[in-house]
Amino acid sequence: MSNIQNLLLISLLVGFVLLEYLLGRVKTFKTGKGDKVIDLLSMVLLAGLTQPFIFFVVGSLGDYAFPGYRNALATLPWYAMAAMLLVGDDMTQYWWHRISHSPLLWPLHRAHHSPQYMSARIIYRNNFFYYLCMPGLWISGVLIFLGFAEVYLVYIVVKLAVITGAHSAVKWDAPLYRIRALRPLMWLVQRTVSTPSTHYAHHAMYDNDGIGYYKGNFGNLLFFWDVLFGTAHITQQYPAEVGLRDDQLFGRESWWVQLFYPLFRSRRAHSALIPGGRPYEEPRSA
């Protein structure tokens, strides 16, 4: 399952990245030193190490402690499995993402917000320990042990298609908002799944323009979680800039610090990647 999954996901990702190149979106990227390393290495670490490790550990412990439960729920209908995955994986990831914007966990998520560009290639861009500690991956491992493997394969491809599209430099939703006949459909789509306009807002550098909203729009596959839990901000617009203001002011963090904090720590005068550091906030005017 892992090999098929990775092949499908890589094909999906490569397709979006190629589209970004073919449409010239890459020329607008404000990349800095280390950005390409972080984008690629974080992807390789998750797909090649973290996820296989978690699924192996869960499966091995399950066989050792509960051998009679392997594939115990394999006879459930696919829609019941899909619903359990949406709650066990996607909803818990919403909450993991949300609390990762707190000072305690922000260092593990900061790398995802540091690029000053949106692209399909940043979907896995997070600190190594961010995914290792993500509850949804461990819950998915348990559900796979219980017999969800085939449904999970379809589920994760659909999920990554939505997430990749939401991060892509190709704003696929923009022209659809201008079609009057599609307004009811797009109203529903924006409140159901993540789209570029809602997710770009989450990556905005500023939140004082009525568009940027990095304190909300946490949904991954389902944006519905934001609607349900009161963190949704929908404008059908896109922020002028994305990335982190402190990187503009104090210089970008080293790639190895972003990926492997707290094993490595920042040498910047102001940084969240040092013990006791906090996310940067613009001073309020008097």
Disulfide bonds with the S-S distance in Angstrom:
none
